[in-house]
Amino acid sequence: MSKPLTDQEKRKQISVRGLAGVENVSDLKTNFNRHLHFTLVKDRNVATKRDYYFALAHTVRDHLVGRWIRTQQHYYEKDPKRVYYLSLEFYMGRTLQNTMVNLALENCCDEAIYQLGLDMEELQDMEEDAGLGNGGLGRLAACFLDSMATLGLAAYGYGIRYEFGIFNQKIVNGWQVEEADDWLRYGNPWEKARPEYMRPVHFYGRVEHHPDGVKWVDTQVVLALPYDTPVPGYRNNIVNTMRLWSAKAPCEFHLKDFNVGGYIQAVLDKNLAENISRVLYPNDNFFEGKELRLKQEYFVVAATLQDIIRRFKASKFGSTEVVRMDLTTLPDKVAIQLNDTHPAMAIPELMRILIDDEKLTWDTAWDITVRTCAYTNHTVLPEALERWPVDLFQNLLPRHLEIIYEINRRHLERISALYPGDHDRLRRMSLIEEGGQKKINMAHLCIVGSHAVNGVAQIHSNIIKDTVFKDFYDVDPQKFQNKTNGITPRRWLVMCNPGLAEVIAERIGEDYIRDLSQLKNLLKFVDDDAFIRDIAKVKQENKMKFSAYLEEQYKVKINPNSMFDVQVKRIHEYKRQLMNCLHIITLYNRIKKEPNKAWTPRTIMIGGKAAPGYHTAKMIIKLITAIGEVVNNDSVVGDRLKVIFLENYRVTLAEKVIPAADLSEQISTAGTEASGTGNMKFMLNGALTIGTMDGANVEMAEEAEEENLFIFGMRVKDVEALDKKGYDAMEYYNRIPELKQVMDQISGGFFSPGEPDQFKDIVKMLMHHDRFKVFADYEDYIKCQDKVSALYKNTKEWTKMVIHNIAGCGKFSSDRTIAQYAREIWGMEPSLEKIAAPDDTR
């Protein structure tokens, strides 16, 4: 029998990784050595692994630069409508492998690096994640950038270049400990500073009203320095730009205010201005009304709008002089998409520019603003909605407060005319919430100031129209749309799961990578024994590889034949990691009670970060690790049940765990998870879903047929009925013996023998004020998990269900999502056309 192929030999045979022509490989080696030489010539003659990584990154970057310049030139000549995606988060992960995939360089580089006696995976592991996001919202922005480039849209991602991204999570004695993510420590080969486009941003000061207009004076200035990162489309020679702003103090910063004695302090005080881009706020679905955060939000908006208007004025087909002075055509050439309310200040800022600087009338300026801006809502949780205190605004952005007041005055005037005497409606719809301290409701500002408002899954968009923003839907129904989220199949299939991508390509060709709807053609093979075997084999190989990784990282022995049951996402009460815990303990109790029964073995993995200030979330992590301590060290249980907390869950870890998962846990209370995108990644990578009818799970069940998912629990209407009736956790506790046993173990110290009341806060919450009704879904969840265990024993039937799921994934490509945004919101037409490569003489 032939010896098994090495990883490198296996990768060579995968056609979706691009061709490795002899000349190409030879050129790559030459360029690699040239870059390595420039790295070393400075001061060393022994290369480290990091030197090799940087040499490879620069070699691959060389292939981007020509395409990047040509793409931007192409836009300048054609003068298309441009879309600006404004987001405070871009959760990009690593760039090297994604770039190789999109430029079809993967096999080429692999072969070159192999011939140079180096290990490609070791080099890739030197790259830091660009962790400039918290979770779903930031990762969605990253997928959207990939799709916008692949669809040939003239698109720009604008955000902040945080010096410190999402914290690194360490688990110490079962507790989360945060450490700073110093991701730029060794430099970032993928960014290019553009000091020539530096822009001033103003804060504080006061407003003067003159006959000839309004002046915002005596402000403090911070400079915004842009850094550009290339965003390549999939094999179409298009390279778009992500521009991230960094805060710099101006040279004359404060120095004029000091005599000689204060000079040192004045220089040190430059830090205050530069703190704006220092660190990402680590909250997911939670609003923290801090001044520094408002500064960040205005900083990105003010710098970006100056850039948008500069580009609008300077671009005209075949012309170089500044020509376009008439800003009334702005909406024909510019679309601005607000990723949640975080960049909502774009609305009053654009109004300020149009009125104060460009001297337009209010009505003209407002028409331009509304036709240009569109708003995506990402959550209905009340604690996540941004409500900024008026006095903070008054101090930091006095002119914008005036503009918001005027927007509100006109808005309420219109509502008043439509609903005479309905004062409660005026109160509900006002942009200003009266009460203890007056607050600005940023979602209301976004709805009033945008021509389109969308939710991110059908159920979420319906909830918005029926409840949260019903008053606004009643007066402007035409504004409200749905755009179900999607994921890029480049990173989330071709790159992270090449084995599966190849098995699919062998059956239906490679075109599905840019048109994921073609996956439905796999239904022809659902009864094909060879295909079933191939799918199962890829999953088993991915599990073996991940098991080896876990054993190396955690020193725990994994049973690769057990079901890999995975819940990875931010730790939050609404995502109900606690319900997963209750199932684990229930399973443990059953195995202990009947140790000789043929249980389906499981390795249950839970991972995710808790916001540093979120006490309950941190306690949930401690509970998971405490359960693991007991379960994993019980010899009666053996390898039939293992519990692992996956430390420091991030994009790069997702790329490893998702291809290895058998079961995907998507178990939020119905009506709380706006969409979810992890659910789609698991589905595309051959895991089955156990989930509630929430977020995009609803549409996943529609696309793959409900019998191919494990759906359980209350629907939205059941949750509403239970709210009306009053949720009484004790009723379930007293009625369900297994639930009572589990809760008594947690509260009695079974999992914290050294500190019996360690989890009293969690117990108290579950028993007396659980907003997310864990006990109400417990019984159905356990029954559903029993069905999962039974089916897993039948590998063939399980795998056939997997094939149905993969075949139903087409809708969940971010290419489909972006094509809908383009046509239905931005007024742009996507295209799968290639442009000429830089070395093409055409």
C-alpha positions in Angstrom: 0.0 0.0 0.0 1.3 3.5 -0.9 2.3 5.7 2.0 -0.2 8.4 2.9 0.3 11.8 1.1 1.8 14.6 3.1 -0.3 17.8 3.6 1.9 19.5 1.0 1.4 16.7 -1.6 -2.4 16.7 -0.9 -2.6 20.4 -1.4 -0.7 20.1 -4.8 -3.5 17.9 -6.1 -6.2 20.5 -5.4 -7.1 22.3 -8.6 -9.0 25.1 -6.9 -5.7 26.3 -5.6 -4.4 27.5 -9.0 -1.8 26.1 -11.4 1.9 26.0 -10.5 3.6 26.6 -13.8 7.4 26.1 -13.8 8.2 29.7 -14.8 5.8 31.1 -12.2 7.4 29.0 -9.4 10.9 30.0 -10.5 9.9 33.7 -10.6 8.3 33.5 -7.1 11.5 31.9 -5.7 13.6 34.7 -7.3 11.3 37.4 -5.8 11.2 35.7 -2.5 15.0 35.6 -2.2 15.2 39.3 -3.3 12.8 40.3 -0.5 14.6 38.1 2.0 17.9 39.7 1.0 16.5 43.3 1.5 15.2 42.2 4.9 18.5 40.7 6.0 21.0 43.1 4.4 20.1 45.7 7.0 21.8 44.1 10.0 21.6 40.3 10.2 22.6 37.3 8.2 20.5 34.6 9.9 16.9 34.6 8.8 14.1 33.9 11.4 10.7 32.4 10.6 9.3 35.9 10.7 11.8 37.1 8.1 10.6 34.3 5.8 6.9 35.3 6.4 7.6 38.9 5.6 9.5 37.9 2.4 6.6 35.8 1.3 4.0 38.5 2.2 6.0 41.1 0.2 6.3 38.7 -2.7 2.6 38.1 -2.8 1.9 41.8 -2.3 3.9 42.5 -5.4 1.2 40.7 -7.4 -1.4 43.0 -5.9 0.1 46.3 -6.5 -0.1 46.5 -10.3 -3.7 45.3 -10.2 -4.5 47.8 -7.4 -3.1 50.8 -9.4 -4.9 49.6 -12.6 -8.2 49.1 -10.8 -8.1 52.6 -9.3 -7.1 54.0 -12.7 -10.0 52.1 -14.3 -12.5 53.7 -11.8 -11.0 57.2 -12.4 -11.5 56.8 -16.2 -15.0 55.2 -16.1 -16.2 57.4 -13.2 -18.8 54.8 -11.9 -21.0 55.4 -8.9 -19.0 54.5 -5.8 -20.2 52.9 -2.6 -18.6 53.7 0.8 -19.1 51.1 3.5 -18.7 52.9 6.8 -18.0 50.7 9.8 -16.3 51.0 13.2 -15.2 47.4 12.8 -13.5 45.3 10.1 -12.7 41.8 11.5 -10.3 40.8 8.7 -8.3 38.0 10.2 -5.2 37.0 8.3 -4.5 38.3 4.7 -1.8 36.1 3.2 -3.7 33.0 2.3 -6.8 34.8 1.3 -4.7 36.9 -1.1 -3.1 33.8 -2.6 -6.6 32.2 -3.1 -8.0 35.3 -4.8 -5.0 35.7 -7.1 -4.8 31.9 -7.9 -1.3 31.9 -6.4 -1.7 29.2 -3.8 -0.2 26.1 -5.5 2.5 28.3 -7.0 3.6 29.7 -3.7 3.3 26.4 -2.0 5.6 24.8 -4.5 8.1 27.6 -4.4 8.2 27.6 -0.6 8.5 23.8 -0.5 11.4 23.9 -3.0 13.1 26.4 -0.7 12.9 23.9 2.1 10.3 25.9 4.1 6.9 24.9 5.5 4.0 27.0 4.2 1.8 26.5 7.2 4.6 27.5 9.6 5.0 30.8 7.7 1.3 31.5 7.6 1.2 31.0 11.4 3.6 34.0 11.8 0.9 36.4 10.6 -1.2 38.3 13.3 -4.9 38.4 12.9 -6.2 41.9 12.1 -8.7 41.7 14.9 -10.4 45.1 14.4 -13.9 43.8 15.3 -15.9 42.1 18.0 -17.8 39.4 16.2 -20.6 39.2 13.6 -20.9 42.9 12.6 -17.1 43.3 12.0 -16.7 40.0 10.2 -19.7 40.8 8.0 -18.0 44.0 6.9 -14.9 41.9 5.9 -17.0 39.4 3.9 -18.7 42.3 2.2 -15.4 43.9 1.1 -14.4 40.5 -0.5 -17.8 40.3 -2.3 -17.8 43.9 -3.5 -14.4 43.4 -5.1 -15.5 40.1 -6.6 -18.6 41.7 -8.1 -16.5 44.5 -9.6 -18.2 47.3 -7.6 -16.2 50.6 -7.1 -16.3 50.1 -3.3 -14.3 51.5 -0.3 -14.4 50.2 3.2 -13.8 53.1 5.7 -12.9 52.6 9.4 -10.4 53.1 12.2 -6.9 51.7 12.3 -7.0 50.6 16.0 -3.5 50.2 17.4 -5.0 47.5 19.7 -7.8 45.3 18.3 -10.0 42.8 20.2 -8.1 41.6 23.3 -6.4 38.2 23.4 -8.2 35.9 25.8 -6.2 33.8 28.2 -8.0 31.3 30.5 -6.3 31.3 34.0 -7.8 28.9 36.6 -10.9 28.8 34.5 -11.4 32.5 34.3 -11.0 34.8 31.4 -8.1 37.2 31.5 -7.6 39.9 28.8 -4.3 40.9 27.3 -3.7 43.7 24.8 -3.6 42.7 21.2 -0.4 44.4 20.0 -1.0 43.3 16.4 1.2 46.0 14.8 4.3 45.2 16.9 6.3 43.7 14.0 4.7 45.9 11.3 1.9 45.1 8.8 3.1 44.3 5.3 -0.5 44.7 3.9 -1.0 48.4 4.6 0.4 51.5 2.9 0.3 54.8 4.8 -1.0 57.7 2.7 0.1 60.9 4.5 -0.7 63.0 1.4 -4.4 62.4 2.1 -4.2 63.4 5.8 -7.4 65.3 6.9 -8.2 67.6 9.9 -11.0 66.6 12.3 -12.5 69.2 14.7 -13.8 68.8 18.2 -15.3 71.0 21.0 -15.3 74.8 20.2 -18.5 76.9 19.8 -20.9 78.0 17.1 -21.2 81.5 15.8 -24.2 82.5 13.7 -23.5 85.3 11.1 -25.8 86.8 8.4 -23.6 85.0 5.8 -23.8 81.6 7.6 -22.7 79.6 10.5 -19.1 79.1 11.8 -17.8 76.4 14.1 -14.8 78.1 15.8 -12.2 77.6 18.5 -12.1 73.9 17.9 -9.4 71.4 18.8 -7.9 69.7 15.7 -6.9 66.1 15.4 -5.3 64.9 12.1 -6.6 61.7 10.5 -3.8 59.8 8.7 -5.1 57.1 6.2 -3.6 53.6 5.8 -4.8 51.7 2.7 -5.1 47.9 2.5 -5.8 46.2 -0.8 -8.9 44.1 -1.2 -8.6 41.7 -4.1 -11.7 40.2 -5.9 -11.7 36.5 -6.8 -9.6 36.1 -9.9 -11.0 39.1 -11.7 -7.9 41.4 -11.4 -9.9 43.9 -9.4 -8.3 45.3 -6.2 -10.4 47.7 -4.1 -9.3 49.7 -1.1 -10.0 49.5 2.7 -8.9 52.9 4.1 -8.4 53.0 7.9 -7.8 56.3 9.7 -5.2 56.7 12.4 -5.3 59.8 14.8 -2.3 62.1 14.9 -1.8 65.3 16.9 -1.0 68.3 14.7 2.6 69.7 15.1 1.5 72.9 16.8 -0.6 70.8 19.2 -1.0 72.9 22.4 2.7 74.0 22.3 1.6 77.6 21.7 -0.3 77.5 25.0 2.8 76.7 27.0 5.9 78.6 28.2 9.3 76.8 28.1 8.5 75.1 31.4 5.4 73.3 30.0 7.0 72.1 26.8 7.7 68.5 27.9 4.2 68.1 29.2 2.8 69.6 26.0 4.6 67.0 23.9 3.4 64.2 26.2 -0.2 65.6 25.8 -0.1 64.7 22.1 -1.1 61.3 23.3 -4.5 62.6 24.3 -5.4 63.3 20.6 -3.8 60.1 19.4 -5.7 58.0 21.9 -8.7 58.2 19.5 -7.4 55.4 17.4 -5.7 53.5 20.2 -8.2 50.7 21.0 -11.3 48.9 19.9 -14.2 49.0 22.4 -14.7 45.3 23.2 -18.5 45.3 23.5 -20.7 43.2 21.3 -24.4 44.1 21.3 -23.9 46.5 24.2 -23.8 50.3 24.3 -21.3 52.1 26.5 -21.8 55.9 26.3 -18.2 57.0 26.8 -16.8 60.3 25.3 -13.8 58.5 23.7 -16.2 56.2 21.8 -18.2 59.2 20.5 -14.9 60.8 19.4 -14.1 57.6 17.5 -17.4 57.6 15.8 -17.2 61.2 14.7 -13.5 60.9 13.8 -14.1 58.2 11.2 -17.1 60.0 9.8 -15.5 63.4 9.5 -12.3 62.1 7.8 -14.3 59.8 5.5 -16.7 62.5 4.3 -13.9 64.9 3.4 -12.3 62.1 1.4 -15.6 61.2 -0.3 -16.3 64.8 -1.3 -12.7 65.4 -2.5 -12.9 62.3 -4.7 -16.4 63.3 -6.0 -15.1 66.8 -7.0 -11.9 65.5 -8.6 -13.3 62.6 -10.6 -14.7 63.3 -14.0 -14.4 61.1 -17.1 -11.1 61.9 -18.9 -10.4 65.1 -16.9 -7.9 66.1 -14.3 -8.9 69.7 -13.3 -11.3 70.0 -10.4 -14.6 70.2 -12.3 -17.5 68.8 -10.3 -18.6 71.7 -8.0 -22.4 71.0 -8.2 -23.1 68.7 -5.2 -26.7 68.1 -6.1 -25.5 65.2 -8.2 -23.7 63.6 -5.2 -26.4 60.8 -4.8 -25.9 59.8 -8.5 -22.2 59.2 -7.8 -22.0 58.2 -4.1 -23.7 55.7 -1.9 -22.9 55.6 1.8 -23.9 52.5 3.8 -23.9 52.8 7.6 -23.0 49.6 9.3 -25.3 49.9 12.4 -25.7 53.3 14.1 -22.0 53.6 15.0 -21.3 55.9 11.9 -24.7 57.7 12.2 -22.8 61.0 12.6 -22.4 60.9 8.8 -25.9 62.3 8.5 -25.4 65.5 10.5 -21.8 65.9 9.3 -22.9 65.7 5.6 -25.6 68.3 6.4 -23.0 70.5 8.1 -20.7 70.4 5.1 -23.5 71.0 2.6 -25.0 73.9 4.5 -22.0 75.6 6.3 -19.2 75.0 3.8 -21.0 74.5 0.4 -23.7 77.1 1.3 -26.7 75.0 0.1 -30.2 75.5 1.4 -31.5 73.2 4.1 -34.0 71.5 1.8 -31.4 70.8 -1.0 -28.9 69.6 1.6 -31.4 67.3 3.2 -32.5 65.8 -0.1 -28.9 65.0 -1.0 -28.2 63.5 2.4 -31.2 61.2 2.5 -30.7 60.0 -1.1 -27.0 59.3 -0.3 -27.3 57.5 3.0 -28.7 54.1 3.9 -28.7 52.3 7.3 -28.3 48.7 8.3 -29.8 47.7 11.7 -28.0 44.8 13.5 -29.9 44.2 16.7 -33.2 44.7 18.5 -31.7 44.3 22.0 -32.5 47.5 23.9 -29.2 47.6 25.7 -27.4 47.7 22.4 -29.1 50.8 21.0 -27.0 53.9 21.0 -28.5 56.8 23.0 -26.0 59.6 23.5 -26.5 62.2 26.3 -27.2 65.6 24.8 -24.7 67.3 27.2 -21.9 65.2 25.8 -22.8 66.4 22.3 -23.2 70.0 23.4 -19.6 70.0 24.6 -17.9 67.8 21.9 -19.9 68.6 18.8 -22.0 71.7 19.3 -22.8 72.4 15.7 -24.0 68.8 15.1 -26.3 69.1 18.0 -27.9 72.2 16.5 -28.3 70.3 13.2 -29.8 67.3 14.9 -32.3 69.5 16.7 -33.3 71.1 13.4 -33.7 67.6 11.8 -35.9 66.6 14.7 -38.0 69.8 14.5 -38.8 69.2 10.9 -39.4 65.5 11.4 -41.8 66.1 14.3 -43.6 68.8 12.3 -44.2 66.2 9.5 -45.5 63.6 12.0 -47.7 66.2 13.7 -49.3 67.0 10.4 -49.9 63.2 9.7 -51.2 62.5 13.2 -52.7 65.7 14.7 -52.9 65.7 18.5 -51.1 62.3 18.9 -48.5 63.5 21.4 -47.5 60.0 22.5 -46.5 59.2 19.0 -44.4 62.4 18.8 -42.7 61.3 22.0 -42.0 57.8 20.7 -40.7 59.0 17.4 -38.6 62.0 18.5 -34.8 61.8 17.9 -34.5 63.3 21.4 -35.6 61.1 24.4 -36.7 63.3 27.2 -36.4 62.0 30.8 -33.7 62.2 33.5 -31.1 63.3 31.1 -31.9 64.1 27.5 -30.5 61.6 25.0 -30.2 61.4 21.2 -31.6 58.1 19.8 -29.1 57.4 17.0 -31.3 54.7 15.3 -34.1 57.3 14.9 -31.6 59.7 13.4 -30.5 57.0 10.9 -34.0 56.1 9.9 -35.1 59.7 9.3 -31.8 60.5 7.5 -31.7 57.5 5.2 -33.6 56.5 2.1 -33.3 52.8 3.0 -33.3 50.9 6.3 -32.6 47.1 6.3 -32.5 44.3 8.7 -30.1 41.4 8.2 -32.5 38.3 8.0 -36.1 38.1 7.1 -37.4 37.4 10.6 -35.3 40.4 11.9 -36.5 42.7 9.2 -40.1 41.8 10.1 -39.5 42.3 13.8 -38.2 45.8 13.0 -41.3 46.7 11.0 -43.8 45.2 13.4 -42.3 46.3 16.8 -39.1 48.3 17.3 -39.6 50.8 14.5 -43.2 50.3 13.7 -44.1 54.0 14.0 -41.5 54.8 11.4 -42.6 51.9 9.1 -46.2 53.3 9.3 -45.1 56.7 7.8 -42.4 55.5 5.4 -43.0 51.8 4.5 -41.0 52.1 1.3 -37.8 52.7 3.3 -37.8 49.3 4.9 -36.1 46.3 3.3 -34.5 43.0 4.1 -30.9 42.0 3.2 -30.2 38.5 4.6 -26.5 38.3 5.6 -24.1 36.1 3.8 -20.5 34.9 4.0 -17.7 34.8 1.4 -17.2 31.3 0.1 -13.5 32.2 -0.7 -12.4 32.4 2.9 -15.1 30.2 4.4 -14.8 27.2 2.0 -12.0 27.4 -0.6 -9.4 28.7 1.9 -10.3 27.0 5.1 -11.6 23.7 3.7 -9.8 23.0 0.4 -10.6 19.2 0.7 -14.3 19.9 0.6 -14.0 22.6 -2.0 -12.2 20.0 -4.2 -14.7 17.2 -3.7 -17.5 19.6 -4.7 -15.5 20.9 -7.7 -14.9 17.3 -8.9 -18.7 16.9 -9.2 -20.0 20.3 -10.4 -17.0 22.2 -11.6 -15.3 25.3 -10.1 -17.8 28.0 -11.1 -19.8 27.7 -7.8 -17.0 29.6 -6.1 -18.3 32.8 -7.7 -21.9 31.6 -8.0 -22.7 29.7 -4.9 -26.3 29.0 -6.0 -24.8 26.2 -8.2 -24.4 24.1 -5.0 -28.0 23.0 -5.6 -26.5 20.8 -8.3 -25.1 18.6 -5.6 -28.6 17.2 -4.9 -28.1 14.9 -7.9 -25.4 13.2 -5.8 -27.3 12.8 -2.6 -27.7 9.0 -3.1 -24.3 8.6 -4.8 -22.3 6.2 -2.5 -18.9 7.5 -3.7 -19.9 11.1 -3.1 -21.3 10.2 0.4 -18.0 8.5 1.2 -15.9 11.4 -0.1 -17.8 14.0 2.0 -17.5 11.8 5.1 -13.8 11.3 4.5 -13.1 15.0 4.2 -14.9 15.6 7.5 -12.9 12.8 9.2 -9.6 14.2 7.9 -10.5 17.7 9.1 -11.4 16.2 12.5 -8.1 14.4 12.7 -6.2 17.6 11.9 -8.1 19.6 14.5 -7.7 16.9 17.1 -3.9 17.0 16.6 -4.1 20.8 17.0 -6.1 20.5 20.2 -3.8 17.9 21.7 -0.8 20.2 21.0 -2.6 23.3 22.4 -4.5 21.9 25.4 -2.7 18.6 26.1 -6.0 16.8 26.1 -6.6 13.5 24.2 -9.5 13.8 21.8 -11.6 11.0 20.4 -11.8 11.8 16.7 -14.6 9.4 16.3 -16.8 11.3 18.7 -19.3 13.9 17.5 -17.7 17.3 17.5 -20.5 19.4 19.0 -19.5 23.1 18.7 -20.8 26.5 19.9 -18.4 29.3 19.1 -19.6 32.9 19.2 -19.4 35.9 21.7 -20.5 34.9 25.2 -23.9 36.5 25.8 -27.0 35.5 27.8 -29.2 35.8 24.7 -27.0 33.2 22.8 -27.7 30.8 25.7 -24.4 29.1 26.2 -26.0 28.2 29.6 -28.5 26.0 27.8 -25.6 24.1 26.3 -24.2 23.7 29.8 -27.4 22.3 31.1 -27.4 19.7 28.2 -23.7 18.8 29.0 -24.6 18.1 32.7 -27.7 16.2 31.7 -25.7 14.0 29.4 -23.1 13.5 32.1 -25.7 12.5 34.7 -27.2 10.0 32.2 -23.8 8.3 31.5 -23.1 8.1 35.2 -26.5 6.5 35.8 -26.2 3.9 33.0 -22.4 3.6 32.4 -22.9 0.4 30.3 -25.3 1.9 27.7 -24.0 2.5 24.2 -23.9 6.3 24.3 -23.0 8.4 21.3 -19.6 9.8 22.2 -19.3 13.7 22.0 -16.6 16.2 22.3 -18.4 19.4 23.2 -16.5 22.6 22.4 -17.5 26.1 23.5 -15.5 29.2 22.6 -15.9 32.9 22.6 -14.9 36.1 24.3 -16.8 37.9 27.1 -16.8 41.7 27.2 -14.4 42.6 30.0 -17.1 44.4 32.0 -19.9 41.8 31.5 -19.9 39.9 34.8 -22.5 37.3 33.9 -20.6 36.4 30.7 -17.4 35.9 32.6 -19.2 33.6 35.1 -20.5 31.6 32.2 -16.9 30.9 31.0 -16.0 29.9 34.5 -19.0 27.5 34.7 -18.0 25.9 31.3 -14.4 25.3 32.5 -15.6 24.0 35.9 -17.9 21.5 34.2 -15.0 20.4 32.0 -12.8 19.9 35.1 -15.4 17.4 36.5 -16.4 15.7 33.3 -13.0 15.3 31.7 -11.5 13.7 34.9 -14.3 11.2 35.5 -13.0 7.7 34.6 -16.5 6.3 34.4 -17.3 8.7 31.6 -14.0 8.1 29.8 -13.8 9.4 26.2 -17.6 9.3 25.7 -17.9 12.9 26.8 -15.3 15.6 26.8 -15.8 19.4 27.4 -13.3 21.9 26.0 -13.4 25.6 26.2 -11.7 27.0 23.1 -9.4 29.8 24.3 -9.1 33.0 22.3 -11.7 32.3 19.6 -11.0 34.5 16.6 -11.1 34.4 12.8 -8.1 32.2 12.5 -9.4 29.7 15.1 -12.8 29.7 13.4 -11.0 28.7 10.1 -9.7 25.6 12.0 -12.7 24.5 14.0 -15.6 25.1 11.6 -14.4 22.6 9.0 -14.0 20.0 11.7 -17.4 20.4 13.3 -20.2 17.8 13.1 -22.9 19.8 15.0 -23.4 23.5 15.0 -25.2 25.0 18.1 -27.4 28.0 17.1 -29.7 28.2 20.2 -30.6 31.8 20.9 -34.0 32.7 22.2 -36.3 33.2 19.1 -36.4 36.9 18.2 -33.0 37.9 19.7 -30.2 36.9 17.2 -30.7 39.3 14.2 -29.1 36.9 11.7 -26.0 35.1 12.7 -23.3 34.2 10.2 -21.4 31.5 12.0 -24.5 29.3 11.4 -23.9 29.7 7.6 -20.2 28.9 7.9 -20.9 25.6 9.7 -23.7 24.7 7.2 -21.3 25.3 4.2 -18.6 23.2 5.9 -20.7 20.1 6.4 -22.0 20.4 9.9 -25.6 19.9 10.9 -27.4 22.6 12.8 -29.3 22.3 16.1 -31.1 25.5 16.5 -34.1 27.6 17.2 -36.3 29.4 14.6 -34.2 32.6 15.0 -32.2 34.8 12.7 -31.0 33.2 9.5 -31.7 29.7 10.9 -35.3 30.2 9.6 -34.0 30.7 6.1 -31.5 27.9 6.4 -34.4 25.6 7.2 -36.3 27.0 4.2 -33.4 26.4 1.8 -32.3 23.0 3.0 -35.8 21.8 4.1 -36.7 21.8 7.7 -36.3 18.0 8.2 -32.6 18.4 7.4 -32.0 20.7 10.5 -32.6 19.9 14.1 -35.1 22.7 14.9 -36.5 22.9 18.4 -38.0 25.3 20.9 -40.3 28.3 21.0 -41.0 30.4 18.0 -41.3 34.2 18.3 -45.1 34.0 18.8 -44.5 31.5 21.6 -42.0 33.8 23.3 -44.5 36.7 23.0 -47.3 34.5 24.5 -45.0 33.5 27.4 -44.1 37.1 28.0 -47.8 38.0 28.2 -48.5 35.1 30.5 -45.4 35.7 32.6 -42.4 33.4 32.5 -42.0 31.4 35.7 -38.7 29.4 35.8 -39.7 27.6 39.0 -42.6 25.9 37.2 -40.1 24.1 34.9 -37.7 23.4 37.7 -40.4 21.7 39.7 -41.8 19.8 36.8 -38.7 18.4 35.1 -36.6 16.1 37.3 -33.5 16.1 35.1 -33.5 20.0 35.1 -34.0 20.1 38.9 -31.0 17.7 39.4 -28.7 19.8 37.1 -29.6 23.1 38.8 -29.2 21.5 42.3 -25.7 20.3 41.3 -24.7 23.8 40.1 -26.1 25.5 43.2 -24.9 22.8 45.6 -21.3 23.2 44.6 -20.9 19.9 42.7 -18.8 21.8 40.0 -17.1 24.1 42.6 -16.4 21.9 45.6 -13.9 24.5 47.0 -16.5 27.3 46.8 -20.0 25.9 46.9 -21.8 29.2 46.2 -19.4 30.1 43.3 -22.3 30.1 40.8 -25.0 31.6 42.9 -25.4 34.6 40.6 -26.0 32.4 37.6 -28.5 30.2 39.5 -30.3 33.2 40.8 -30.5 34.7 37.3 -31.8 31.4 35.7 -34.4 30.9 38.5 -35.7 34.4 39.0 -34.8 36.9 36.2 -33.9 35.1 33.0 -34.8 37.4 30.1 -33.9 34.7 27.7 -36.1 31.8 29.1 -33.5 29.0 29.1 -35.8 26.6 31.1 -38.7 27.1 28.7 -36.7 25.5 25.9 -34.7 23.0 28.0 -37.0 20.0 27.5 -37.4 20.3 23.8 -33.6 21.0 23.4 -32.7 17.7 25.3 -35.2 15.7 23.2 -33.8 17.2 20.0 -30.2 16.4 21.1 -31.3 12.8 21.6 -32.4 12.8 18.0 -29.0 14.1 17.0 -27.2 11.4 18.9 -29.4 8.7 17.3 -28.8 9.9 13.8 -25.0 10.3 14.3 -24.8 6.5 14.8 -25.9 6.1 11.2 -23.0 7.6 9.2 -24.6 7.3 5.8 -27.9 8.9 6.8 -26.1 11.7 8.7 -23.9 12.4 5.6 -26.9 12.5 3.3 -28.4 15.1 5.5 -25.1 17.0 5.4 -25.2 17.0 1.6 -28.8 18.4 1.6 -27.4 21.2 3.8 -24.4 22.0 1.6 -26.7 22.0 -1.4 -28.9 24.5 0.3 -26.1 27.0 1.1 -26.3 29.0 -2.2 -28.4 31.8 -0.8 -25.9 32.4 2.0 -23.1 33.8 -0.1 -22.3 37.4 0.6 -22.1 37.8 -3.2 -25.9 37.4 -3.2 -26.3 39.8 -0.3 -24.1 42.4 -2.0 -25.8 42.1 -5.4 -29.1 42.9 -3.6 -27.6 45.9 -1.7 -26.2 47.1 -5.1 -29.4 46.8 -7.1 -32.0 47.6 -4.4 -30.2 50.3 -2.3 -27.1 51.7 -4.0 -28.5 51.8 -7.6 -25.4 50.0 -8.9 -25.1 46.9 -11.2 -22.7 44.1 -10.1 -20.6 42.4 -12.8 -18.6 39.2 -13.0 -16.4 40.6 -15.8 -12.6 40.4 -15.5 -10.5 43.5 -16.1 -7.2 43.1 -17.9 -4.3 42.0 -15.8 -1.4 44.5 -15.4 0.9 42.4 -17.6 -1.8 42.2 -20.3 -0.9 44.6 -23.1 -4.6 45.2 -24.1 
